[in-house]
Each structure stands twice: as structure tokens, then as C-alpha cells.
Amino acid sequence: MEAKVNQRSLNFDMTIPFGNEREANIAFNSLRVDKEPRRSGLSREMNQQDNKLIVKWEAMEARMLRVSVNGFLDHLALVTQTLAEFGPPVPIDTEIRQL
């Protein structure tokens, strides 16, 4: 995690490792649907790289950055708990053959 402050905005970067690329992809697809409101003065960019999620925030106000990061962490906790509860994901090849 890395926080940077420049004259105009606050930046916060986070990398979240998962057990494998499939779990990272499930988390990415679950978390990317929650977009930041346009008028919030905040932007969030999320990417998946192998088994990692990389999230970057940029905000004009510390309060907006804190609220967004906290909300994201709440959703991330829910996703990781769900992955743990249901066990490792079924490989994509297996899913297709069973259908």
C-alpha cells in the first residue's frame, strides 16, 4: 500500500494478492461493478495482473478517499469470505464440460 500527496490530489495504491489467478479474476469481476459517483471528486482504477488486484485511488479530499477505501475494503472482505466459504473455484474447463 502506498499513499502519496501532491499539491492538488491525494493518491492511494493497493495490491491485493490471491491464491491463484482465477480467484483474483472472481474478485475483480465482483468488485469492478461498484463505480465511484462522478461528482465525488474521486477516481478509482482497478486492474488484475496474474493473481493480484491492483487498485489506485485519486481524490481531492481526504474524507472522500477514506470513505471510498473503507467501502472497498468492506466489499473485498465479503468477496474473500465468500471465496473461503465455498472453497477454491472450479476451473473454467471443468465448468464447460459439465454443462
C-alpha positions as CSV (number, residue, x, y, z in Angstrom):
1,M,0.0,0.0,0.0
2,E,1.2,3.4,-0.8
3,A,-0.2,6.9,-0.1
4,K,1.1,10.0,-1.9
5,V,0.1,13.6,-1.6
6,N,0.7,16.2,-4.2
7,Q,-0.5,19.8,-4.4
8,R,-3.8,19.0,-5.9
9,S,-4.8,15.5,-5.1
10,L,-4.3,12.5,-2.8
11,N,-3.3,9.2,-4.2
12,F,-3.5,5.7,-2.6
13,D,-2.4,2.5,-4.3
14,M,-3.1,-1.1,-3.1
15,T,-2.0,-4.5,-4.3
16,I,-4.1,-7.5,-3.1
17,P,-2.6,-11.0,-3.7
18,F,-4.9,-14.0,-4.1
19,G,-4.2,-17.7,-4.0
20,N,-4.4,-18.0,-7.8
21,E,-5.4,-16.1,-11.0
22,R,-9.0,-17.5,-11.0
23,E,-9.7,-16.2,-7.5
24,A,-8.3,-12.8,-8.4
25,N,-10.5,-12.8,-11.5
26,I,-13.6,-13.6,-9.5
27,A,-12.8,-10.8,-7.0
28,F,-12.0,-8.4,-9.9
29,N,-15.3,-9.1,-11.6
30,S,-17.2,-8.8,-8.3
31,L,-15.7,-5.6,-7.2
32,R,-15.5,-3.7,-10.5
33,V,-19.3,-3.2,-10.8
34,D,-19.2,-0.6,-8.0
35,K,-18.2,2.6,-9.7
36,E,-17.5,5.8,-7.9
37,P,-20.0,8.6,-8.3
38,R,-18.9,11.1,-10.9
39,R,-19.4,14.2,-8.7
40,S,-17.4,12.7,-5.8
41,G,-14.1,14.3,-7.0
42,L,-12.6,10.8,-6.7
43,S,-11.4,8.2,-9.2
44,R,-10.6,4.6,-8.7
45,E,-8.8,2.4,-11.2
46,M,-8.7,-1.4,-10.7
47,N,-6.8,-3.9,-12.7
48,Q,-6.0,-7.6,-12.5
49,Q,-2.4,-8.8,-13.0
50,D,-2.0,-12.6,-12.7
51,N,-3.1,-13.4,-9.2
52,K,-3.2,-9.8,-8.0
53,L,-5.7,-7.0,-7.9
54,I,-4.1,-3.6,-8.3
55,V,-6.3,-0.7,-7.1
56,K,-5.4,3.1,-7.4
57,W,-7.4,5.9,-6.0
58,E,-7.1,9.7,-6.6
59,A,-9.1,12.1,-4.6
60,M,-9.3,15.9,-4.0
61,E,-10.4,15.4,-0.3
62,A,-9.0,13.1,2.3
63,R,-12.5,12.3,3.6
64,M,-13.7,11.1,0.2
65,L,-10.6,9.0,-0.2
66,R,-11.1,7.4,3.3
67,V,-14.8,6.7,2.6
68,S,-14.0,5.0,-0.8
69,V,-11.1,2.9,0.5
70,N,-13.2,1.8,3.6
71,G,-16.1,0.8,1.4
72,F,-13.9,-1.1,-1.0
73,L,-12.3,-2.9,1.9
74,D,-15.7,-3.9,3.2
75,H,-16.6,-5.3,-0.2
76,L,-13.3,-7.0,-0.5
77,A,-13.7,-8.7,2.9
78,L,-17.1,-10.0,1.8
79,V,-15.7,-11.4,-1.5
80,T,-12.8,-13.1,0.3
81,Q,-15.1,-14.6,2.9
82,T,-17.4,-15.9,0.2
83,L,-14.4,-17.5,-1.7
84,A,-13.2,-19.1,1.5
85,E,-16.7,-20.4,2.4
86,F,-17.3,-22.0,-1.0
87,G,-13.8,-23.3,-1.5
88,P,-11.5,-23.0,-4.5
89,P,-13.2,-22.1,-7.7
90,V,-13.8,-24.8,-10.3
91,P,-11.5,-24.5,-13.3
92,I,-13.2,-23.0,-16.3
93,D,-12.6,-26.1,-18.5
94,T,-14.5,-28.3,-15.9
95,E,-17.5,-25.9,-15.8
96,I,-17.9,-26.1,-19.6
97,R,-17.7,-29.9,-19.8
98,Q,-20.4,-30.3,-17.0
99,L,-22.9,-28.0,-18.8
